[in-house]
Amino acid sequence: MRHIHYLSVLSLAFTATAASATPVKLDDLFQDHMVLPRHQAIITGTAGAGEAITATFNTAIATAQADAHGRFRLTLPDIAAGQTGTLSVTSSSGRQDVSDAITGDVFLCSGQSNMQVPVTRSLNYDNVIANSANDTIRNAHIAARTGLAPGDHFQAPVSWKKAGPTTTADFSATCYYFAAALQERVHVPIGMVHSSLGGSNITAWLDEASLARFPKYGEDLSLLKIAANDPHAAGAAMGKRFETWWASTGDKTMPWLATDFAKWPKVPDLTLNWERWNVPELAAYDGDVWYATHVSLTAAQAKQAAELNLGHVDDIDYTWVNGKPQGYTAGNDHPHGYVLPAGTLKAGDNLIAVNVIDLWSMGGMYGDTPPALKIAGETVPLTDWRYRLVSAAQTYPPRAPWDATGGLSILHNAMIAPMGPFSFTGVVWYQGETNVGDPNYQALLTALMTQWRGQFGATLPIAVVQLANNGPRPTKPVDSAWARLREAQRLAVLADPHATLATAVDIGEWSDVHPANKNELGKRLARAMAVKAYGMTGLSESGPQIAAITRDGDTLVLRFTGLEGGLVAYSSRHPIGFEVCGADGCQFAEADIKGQDIILHDAAMATKVRFCWADSPTCNLYDDKTGLPALPFEMSVTP
């Protein structure tokens, strides 16, 4: 669900730049070795204002004129798949060539860590990598970055790599297996643009306009705009928000003032994460812990601005100096620190308090770089740190809207917006673990798909991965937040004529949120996309799906669609995993297969039916021809 890439808002800025007058420059996805979309490829970039632009690829040619800001956009005619050559774009002030391009279909692969994990985390990876040489499967990886406003360019260089023993290991496993399986069906070169971040909330991928439709995000969107212009003011505002939240938990103390500092235990070793302190409560702890220290300064030191360097923080910090909030920074792959304006410090004793939030694995403020103040070139060490534990109610403080994984628009701005109107054939989306428990997920996913179609094309096919099974298996019916997230995915796709679903509910691992069987998932995604993007007929798109429920006395008849063969129950005479729910709650139901229907018995009082409804359900209903499982669902029963 979460991967260890987090980025600091304070090190990020709006990356959009005014278009350069000369020379002509293509947008960042247009690089050597790229897969050039074979259908109506949209070519974009910058040149001199008003300049005439010509793009050629072999015999294909298109022209356009740059606008008053130097931006240009032109569309190549259709080109047969598998053509290789050089894409050349010229103007009166220059020329850019993209060499060794090949025409084919390009897919965007996005989401959180189950999209991000590489091929080396998949089953049989060594054999897969050794036999992966294929110059018609190519990948462009977008580095994980954040932005406070939509960017025109990526913050790190983009390069295309051909699949092969020296490159495939680092490809997204989900995306690679999808591309390989799809190519077996459509026989054209496939390009993958991989843009994902482990642990990311769907809100981080939504743009401002999409989120503005949800009133709950209004205050955070305003704060995000403040952060773009005045990071210190935004950080201080988050600190005040934290203080309000802290009081709402019922705790009347104010640890940022550390009035009982002398009672706090000493940090055993500031070079070690807290799991290694030999403190039982912290041995396997994810959550937040207070750190604090005092430092004495002269009047000359105190009157100046300063830099507070906290060193390595895993993963997030809120920081106060002398009781005043200074900022919020997320990320364990860079030092944390703040600029302290003149007047923040004082002559004599100064208190520095830090709330450190660990989201996963190791936590704390630790490492080889000791915390320090830098004042006019002088380094003042910060020593004698103490810590304080918190209650369960205070384990996870609020996240800032610029947080890399829990924020708003921050990943869209840096990792999607710079793609412009690139001609994708489709999108594969694997995300949702972070949003488990979010009642708005269906609406958010619908908004995201609408947003992408506004950027990449009105009928863009989108394949959604329905979350894998994970967690303990139930022995009785339970309400499951994971199941509700899967249902939100199913309903969002069902309502969208250009979306499709590939379930992973039976190929996950109860003990690992990152299941290794990405090969089978890739095949299911390829099947779904072959139907949705290529119009292939005679295929079951996603497997058996519930279509209708009708009453027949005290039984219910469940009609399924999406079959190529017949329904079959593996390892049992009867299908399992069905529940009938009424005023007295939900009960497992006895079921039988009758053609393409399921008959549920003793269901006279049922008001709804659930299937495969658990974090990690055990279900045995499949299509006997395709081997695809019936999709989990919840459906009301009409009287």
C-alpha positions in Angstrom: 0.0 0.0 0.0 2.8 2.3 0.8 6.2 2.6 -0.7 9.1 4.5 0.7 9.1 7.5 -1.6 7.9 10.7 0.0 8.8 14.3 -1.1 9.0 17.5 0.8 6.8 20.4 -0.2 9.4 22.9 0.9 11.8 21.7 -1.7 9.2 21.9 -4.5 8.1 24.8 -6.6 5.9 25.5 -9.6 7.9 24.1 -12.5 6.0 25.7 -15.4 8.2 28.0 -17.4 7.4 30.5 -20.1 7.9 29.0 -23.5 11.3 29.6 -24.9 11.2 31.5 -28.1 14.0 29.4 -29.7 14.9 26.7 -30.5 12.0 24.4 -31.1 11.5 22.0 -28.2 9.2 19.0 -27.9 7.4 18.2 -24.7 9.1 15.7 -22.4 7.5 12.4 -23.5 9.0 12.9 -27.0 12.4 11.3 -26.5 14.6 8.9 -28.5 13.4 5.3 -28.7 9.8 6.3 -27.9 6.7 4.5 -29.0 5.0 7.0 -31.3 1.2 6.7 -31.2 0.1 5.2 -34.6 -3.4 6.8 -34.5 -3.5 10.6 -34.8 -0.4 11.3 -32.7 -0.6 14.7 -31.1 2.8 16.4 -31.1 3.3 19.3 -28.7 6.0 21.6 -27.7 7.3 25.2 -27.8 9.0 27.4 -30.4 9.1 31.1 -31.3 5.7 32.9 -31.0 3.8 32.6 -34.2 6.4 30.4 -35.9 5.3 27.8 -38.5 6.0 24.3 -37.3 6.4 21.1 -39.4 6.5 17.6 -38.1 7.5 14.6 -40.2 7.8 10.9 -39.6 8.8 8.9 -42.6 6.1 9.9 -45.2 3.7 11.4 -42.6 3.7 15.1 -42.3 1.7 17.7 -40.3 2.0 21.5 -39.9 0.8 24.0 -37.3 1.6 27.5 -36.0 2.9 28.3 -32.5 0.6 30.6 -30.6 1.5 33.9 -29.0 3.2 32.1 -26.1 5.2 29.8 -28.4 3.1 26.7 -27.7 2.3 24.5 -30.6 0.1 21.4 -31.2 -0.2 19.4 -34.4 -1.6 16.0 -35.3 0.1 13.4 -37.5 -2.1 11.3 -39.8 -2.5 7.6 -39.0 0.7 5.5 -39.5 0.9 1.7 -39.8 2.1 0.0 -36.6 5.7 -1.1 -36.4 7.2 1.6 -38.5 10.5 2.8 -37.3 12.2 6.2 -38.1 12.9 9.6 -36.8 10.3 12.1 -35.7 11.5 15.5 -36.9 10.0 18.8 -35.8 11.3 22.0 -37.4 10.6 25.7 -37.3 12.5 28.7 -38.7 14.5 28.9 -35.5 15.5 25.3 -35.0 14.8 21.6 -35.2 14.5 18.6 -32.9 14.8 15.0 -33.9 13.5 12.0 -32.0 15.5 9.0 -33.3 14.6 5.3 -33.3 10.9 5.9 -32.7 8.5 3.1 -33.5 4.8 3.4 -34.1 2.4 1.6 -31.9 0.0 2.0 -29.0 0.9 3.8 -25.7 -0.7 3.2 -22.3 -0.5 5.3 -19.1 0.1 3.1 -16.0 -0.6 4.9 -12.7 -1.6 4.4 -9.1 0.1 3.5 -5.9 2.6 0.8 -4.8 1.0 -2.2 -6.5 1.5 -0.3 -9.7 5.0 0.9 -8.6 6.5 -2.5 -7.5 9.0 -3.7 -10.1 9.2 -7.0 -12.0 11.7 -8.2 -9.5 8.9 -8.4 -7.0 6.8 -10.7 -9.1 6.6 -14.5 -9.5 9.3 -16.2 -11.6 11.0 -12.9 -12.2 14.4 -14.2 -12.9 13.2 -16.3 -15.9 10.9 -13.5 -17.0 13.7 -10.9 -17.1 16.1 -13.3 -18.8 13.7 -13.8 -21.6 12.3 -10.3 -21.9 14.3 -9.0 -24.9 11.7 -7.2 -27.1 12.4 -3.9 -28.8 8.7 -3.5 -29.5 7.8 -3.1 -25.8 9.2 0.1 -24.4 8.8 1.9 -21.1 9.1 5.6 -20.0 9.3 6.0 -16.2 8.2 9.3 -14.6 10.2 10.1 -11.5 8.2 10.6 -8.4 7.9 14.3 -7.7 5.3 16.7 -6.4 4.2 20.2 -7.5 2.2 22.9 -6.0 0.7 23.9 -9.3 0.4 22.2 -12.7 3.8 22.0 -14.5 4.6 22.1 -18.2 7.7 19.9 -17.7 8.7 17.0 -15.6 11.2 17.7 -12.8 13.5 14.9 -13.8 14.6 13.7 -17.3 12.4 11.2 -19.1 13.9 8.4 -21.2 12.5 5.4 -23.1 13.9 2.0 -22.6 13.3 -1.2 -24.6 12.4 -4.4 -22.7 15.4 -6.6 -22.1 17.5 -8.4 -19.5 19.2 -5.2 -18.5 16.1 -3.0 -18.3 12.9 -5.1 -17.5 13.8 -5.7 -13.9 13.0 -2.1 -13.0 9.7 -1.8 -15.0 6.4 -1.7 -13.2 5.4 -5.4 -12.9 1.7 -4.7 -13.4 2.4 -2.5 -16.4 5.0 -4.8 -18.0 2.9 -8.0 -17.7 -0.1 -6.1 -19.1 1.9 -4.9 -22.1 3.3 -8.3 -22.8 0.0 -10.0 -22.6 -1.8 -7.3 -24.7 0.9 -7.5 -27.4 0.1 -11.2 -27.7 -3.4 -10.3 -28.6 -3.0 -7.2 -30.8 0.4 -7.8 -32.3 1.6 -4.1 -32.3 4.4 -2.3 -30.5 3.3 -1.3 -27.0 4.6 1.7 -25.1 4.2 2.1 -21.3 4.4 5.5 -19.5 4.7 4.6 -15.8 3.7 7.3 -13.3 2.9 6.1 -9.8 3.8 6.6 -6.2 3.4 4.1 -3.3 0.9 5.0 -0.6 -0.7 7.7 -2.7 -4.3 8.8 -2.0 -6.4 9.2 -5.1 -6.8 12.9 -4.2 -3.1 13.5 -4.9 -3.8 12.5 -8.6 -6.9 14.7 -9.0 -6.5 18.2 -10.3 -7.8 21.3 -8.5 -10.9 21.7 -10.7 -12.0 18.1 -10.0 -11.5 18.4 -6.3 -13.2 21.8 -6.1 -16.5 19.9 -6.8 -16.1 18.3 -3.4 -16.9 20.9 -0.6 -14.8 19.0 2.0 -11.6 20.0 0.1 -12.2 23.7 -0.1 -10.1 24.7 2.9 -7.2 22.5 1.8 -7.2 23.8 -1.7 -7.0 27.3 -0.4 -4.1 26.3 1.8 -2.3 24.7 -1.1 -2.4 28.0 -3.0 -0.9 29.7 0.1 1.9 27.1 0.1 2.8 27.9 -3.5 3.5 31.5 -2.6 4.5 31.4 1.1 5.6 28.0 2.4 6.3 29.3 5.9 2.8 30.7 6.3 1.3 27.5 5.0 3.4 25.4 7.4 2.4 27.6 10.3 -1.2 27.2 9.3 -0.8 23.4 9.4 0.7 23.7 12.8 -2.3 25.5 14.1 -4.5 22.9 12.5 -2.5 20.2 14.3 -3.0 22.1 17.6 -6.8 22.2 17.1 -6.9 18.5 16.2 -4.8 17.6 19.3 -7.2 19.4 21.6 -10.1 17.6 19.9 -8.6 14.2 21.0 -9.3 15.3 24.6 -5.6 15.9 25.6 -5.3 19.3 27.3 -1.5 19.2 27.4 0.5 21.0 24.7 3.6 18.9 24.0 4.9 21.6 21.6 5.5 23.7 24.7 7.1 20.7 26.5 6.4 22.2 29.9 7.2 18.8 31.5 10.3 18.3 29.4 12.3 17.1 32.4 9.9 14.1 32.8 10.4 13.0 29.1 12.8 10.1 28.7 16.0 10.8 26.9 16.3 9.6 23.3 18.6 6.5 23.7 20.4 7.1 20.4 19.7 9.8 17.8 21.4 7.8 15.1 18.9 4.9 15.4 15.2 4.6 14.4 13.0 4.2 17.4 12.3 0.5 16.7 15.9 0.0 17.8 15.8 1.8 21.1 14.8 -1.3 23.0 11.6 0.5 24.1 8.8 -2.1 24.0 6.1 0.3 23.0 8.1 1.4 19.9 9.5 -2.0 18.8 6.9 -2.3 16.0 5.2 1.0 16.2 3.7 3.1 13.3 2.4 6.4 14.4 3.8 9.6 15.9 6.2 10.4 18.7 7.2 13.8 20.2 10.9 14.9 20.2 12.1 18.0 21.9 15.3 19.8 22.9 16.5 23.1 24.3 19.3 25.3 23.0 20.8 28.4 24.5 21.7 31.3 22.2 23.4 34.7 22.6 21.5 37.9 21.8 23.6 38.3 18.7 22.7 34.8 17.5 19.0 35.2 18.4 18.4 38.3 16.4 19.2 36.7 13.1 17.4 34.5 10.7 18.5 30.9 10.9 18.2 27.5 9.3 16.9 24.6 11.4 18.2 21.3 10.0 16.5 18.2 11.4 18.4 15.7 9.3 16.7 12.5 8.3 13.0 12.1 9.4 11.0 9.0 8.7 8.4 9.9 7.5 6.7 13.3 8.4 7.4 16.1 10.8 5.5 18.9 12.4 7.9 21.4 14.0 7.6 24.2 16.6 10.1 26.7 17.8 9.4 28.4 21.1 5.8 27.2 20.8 5.2 28.6 17.4 4.6 26.2 14.4 7.2 26.4 11.7 6.2 23.8 9.1 5.3 20.4 7.9 7.5 18.2 5.8 6.9 14.7 4.4 9.5 12.3 3.1 12.2 10.0 4.2 14.5 10.3 1.2 15.8 13.9 1.9 16.8 16.0 4.9 14.1 18.0 6.7 14.6 21.6 7.6 13.1 25.1 7.9 14.2 28.7 7.4 13.4 30.5 10.7 12.7 34.2 10.1 14.4 36.8 12.3 12.5 37.1 15.5 11.7 33.4 15.8 14.6 32.7 18.2 15.4 34.5 21.4 18.4 35.2 23.6 18.8 32.5 26.2 16.7 29.3 26.2 14.9 28.1 23.0 12.6 25.1 22.7 12.5 23.0 19.6 9.6 20.4 19.5 9.0 18.0 16.7 6.1 15.6 16.2 7.5 12.8 14.0 5.0 10.6 12.2 6.0 7.1 11.0 3.6 5.6 8.4 5.3 2.3 7.8 8.4 0.3 8.7 11.2 2.3 10.4 10.3 5.6 12.1 11.9 8.5 13.9 14.4 11.4 13.5 17.7 9.5 13.0 20.7 9.1 10.9 24.3 10.3 10.4 23.4 14.0 10.0 22.8 15.4 13.5 20.2 18.1 14.0 21.6 21.6 14.2 20.9 25.3 13.8 22.8 27.3 11.2 23.2 31.0 12.1 25.2 33.3 9.9 27.5 30.5 8.9 27.9 29.1 12.4 26.6 25.7 13.2 24.9 25.2 16.6 24.5 21.5 17.5 21.1 20.4 18.9 21.7 17.8 21.5 20.0 16.3 24.6 16.8 15.2 22.8 13.9 13.7 24.7 10.8 12.0 23.6 7.2 11.5 24.6 4.7 8.8 23.5 1.1 9.5 22.5 -2.2 7.8 23.0 -3.9 5.7 20.4 -6.3 8.5 19.6 -3.3 10.7 18.6 -1.4 8.2 16.5 -2.1 9.8 13.1 -2.3 13.6 13.0 -3.9 15.4 10.0 -1.9 15.4 6.7 -1.1 18.6 4.8 -2.6 19.2 1.4 0.9 19.2 -0.1 1.8 15.9 1.4 3.2 13.7 -1.4 0.9 10.7 -0.7 -2.0 12.1 1.3 -2.4 15.6 -0.3 -4.4 17.2 -3.1 -3.4 17.5 -6.7 0.3 17.3 -5.8 1.1 14.3 -8.0 -1.2 15.3 -10.8 0.7 18.6 -11.0 4.1 17.1 -11.3 3.5 13.7 -12.8 0.5 13.9 -15.1 -0.1 17.5 -16.1 3.3 17.7 -18.0 2.1 15.0 -20.3 -0.2 17.4 -22.0 -2.7 15.9 -24.5 -0.5 12.9 -25.3 -2.3 10.3 -27.5 -2.7 7.4 -25.1 -4.6 4.3 -26.3 -5.7 3.8 -22.7 -4.9 4.0 -19.0 -4.4 1.2 -16.4 -5.1 2.4 -12.8 -4.1 0.3 -9.8 -4.8 2.2 -6.6 -7.2 2.2 -3.7 -5.5 0.6 -0.7 -4.8 4.0 0.8 -8.4 5.0 0.4 -9.9 1.9 2.1 -12.6 3.3 4.4 -13.2 6.4 2.3 -17.0 6.6 1.6 -16.3 9.0 -1.4 -14.1 6.7 -3.4 -16.6 5.9 -6.1 -17.2 9.6 -6.8 -13.5 10.4 -6.6 -12.7 7.6 -9.1 -15.4 8.8 -11.4 -13.9 12.3 -11.2 -10.5 11.0 -12.0 -11.6 9.2 -15.1 -13.5 12.3 -16.2 -10.4 14.4 -15.6 -8.2 12.1 -17.7 -10.6 12.2 -20.6 -10.5 16.0 -20.5 -6.7 15.8 -20.9 -6.2 12.7 -23.1 -9.4 12.3 -25.1 -13.2 12.0 -24.5 -13.4 8.2 -25.1 -10.2 7.2 -23.4 -10.5 3.5 -22.2 -9.5 3.1 -18.6 -8.9 -0.3 -16.9 -9.3 -0.4 -13.1 -7.7 -3.1 -11.0 -10.2 -4.3 -8.3 -8.2 -4.7 -5.1 -6.6 -8.0 -4.2 -7.5 -10.1 -1.2 -5.5 -9.1 1.8 -5.8 -9.7 5.6 -7.3 -12.3 7.8 -10.0 -14.7 6.3 -13.4 -14.4 7.9 -15.2 -17.2 9.7 -18.5 -15.4 9.7 -20.0 -12.5 7.7 -18.3 -9.2 8.5 -18.5 -5.6 7.2 -15.4 -5.0 5.3 -13.9 -1.7 4.3 -11.8 -3.5 1.6 -15.0 -5.0 0.2 -16.6 -1.6 0.1 -13.7 -0.2 -1.8 -13.9 -3.0 -4.3 -17.6 -2.3 -4.7 -16.9 1.4 -5.2 -14.5 0.4 -8.0 -17.1 -1.9 -9.6 -19.9 0.7 -9.5 -17.7 3.4 -10.9 -16.7 1.2 -13.8 -20.3 -0.1 -14.3 -21.5 3.5 -14.8 -18.7 4.4 -17.3 -19.1 3.1 -20.9 -15.3 3.5 -21.5 -14.1 1.9 -18.3 -13.3 -1.8 -17.6 -12.4 -3.9 -14.5 -9.9 -6.5 -13.8 -10.2 -8.2 -10.4 -7.4 -9.4 -8.3 -9.6 -10.6 -5.4 -8.4 -14.2 -5.8 -4.7 -13.7 -6.6 -3.6 -11.6 -3.6 -1.8 -12.7 -0.5 -3.5 -12.4 3.0 -0.1 -11.6 4.6 1.3 -9.2 1.9 -0.5 -6.2 0.5 1.8 -6.4 -2.5 0.9 -9.8 -4.1 3.5 -11.3 -6.4 1.2 -12.8 -9.0 1.3 -9.7 -11.3 1.6 -12.0 -14.3 -2.0 -13.3 -14.0 -3.2 -9.7 -13.3 -1.5 -8.5 -16.5 -3.3 -11.1 -18.5 -6.7 -10.0 -17.0 -5.9 -6.4 -17.7 -4.9 -7.2 -21.3 -8.2 -9.2 -21.8 -10.3 -6.3 -20.5 -8.4 -3.7 -22.6 -8.6 -5.9 -25.7 -12.4 -5.7 -25.4 -12.7 -2.0 -24.3 -9.9 -0.4 -26.4 -9.8 -2.7 -29.4 -13.4 -3.9 -29.7 -12.5 -7.6 -29.7 -15.6 -9.8 -29.6 -16.2 -13.2 -28.2 -14.2 -12.5 -25.1 -15.4 -12.2 -21.5 -14.2 -8.7 -20.5 -13.9 -9.1 -16.7 -15.4 -12.4 -15.8 -18.8 -13.4 -14.4 -20.7 -10.3 -13.1 -24.0 -10.0 -11.3 -26.7 -8.7 -13.5 -30.0 -9.1 -11.6 -31.6 -10.7 -8.6 -35.2 -12.0 -8.6 -37.3 -13.7 -6.0 -38.8 -17.2 -6.4 -40.6 -18.0 -3.2 -38.1 -18.3 -0.4 -35.2 -18.5 -2.8 -33.3 -15.9 -4.8 -32.2 -16.3 -8.4 -29.0 -14.5 -9.3 -28.4 -13.9 -13.0 -24.8 -13.6 -14.1 -23.4 -12.1 -17.4 -19.9 -11.9 -18.8 -19.4 -15.7 -19.2 -17.6 -17.5 -22.0 -18.4 -20.9 -20.6 -20.5 -21.9 -17.6 -20.4 -21.3 -13.9 -18.4 -23.8 -11.9 -17.6 -24.1 -8.2 -14.1 -25.3 -7.5 -13.4 -27.8 -4.7 -17.0 -28.0 -3.7 -20.4 -29.2 -4.8 -21.7 -25.7 -4.1 -20.5 -22.1 -4.6 -19.5 -20.4 -1.4 -19.0 -16.8 -0.3 -22.7 -15.7 -0.8 -24.4 -13.8 2.0 -28.1 -12.9 2.4 -28.7 -9.8 4.6 -31.8 -8.6 6.3 -33.0 -6.9 9.5 -31.0 -9.4 11.6 -27.8 -8.8 9.8 -26.0 -11.0 7.2 -25.7 -14.8 7.1 -23.8 -17.2 4.8 -26.2 -18.7 2.3 -26.5 -22.1 0.8 -26.2 -21.8 -3.0 -26.5 -24.0 -6.1 -25.5 -23.4 -9.8 -28.2 -23.6 -12.4 -26.9 -22.7 -15.8 -25.8 -19.1 -15.7 -27.8 -18.5 -12.5 -27.1 -19.0 -8.8 -29.9 -20.1 -6.6 -29.7 -18.9 -3.0 -31.9 -20.9 -0.5 -33.7 -19.7 2.7 -33.6 -16.1 1.6 -37.3 -15.1 2.1 -36.3 -12.2 4.4 -33.3 -11.0 2.4 -33.1 -7.3 1.5 -29.6 -7.6 -0.1 -27.1 -10.1 -1.2 -23.3 -9.9 -0.8 -20.6 -12.0 -2.5 -16.9 -12.3 -1.7 -17.5 -9.7 1.0 -14.4 -9.6 3.2 -10.9 -8.1 3.3 -9.6 -11.5 2.2 -12.6 -13.6 1.1 -12.6 -17.3 0.1 -14.8 -17.7 -3.0 -14.9 -20.5 -5.5 -17.3 -19.4 -8.3 -15.6 -19.2 -11.7 -16.1 -19.3 -15.4 -15.0 -22.8 -16.4 -13.7 -21.7 -19.8 -11.7 -18.5 -18.9 -10.8 -19.4 -15.3 -12.0 -15.9 -14.3 -13.6 -15.5 -10.9 -17.0 -14.0 -10.4 -16.7 -10.4 -9.3 -17.5 -9.4 -5.7 -20.6 -7.4 -5.3 -23.4 -6.1 -3.1 -26.9 -5.7 -4.5 -30.3 -4.9 -3.0 -33.2 -7.3 -3.5 -36.4 -5.7 -4.7 -39.5 -6.8 -2.8 
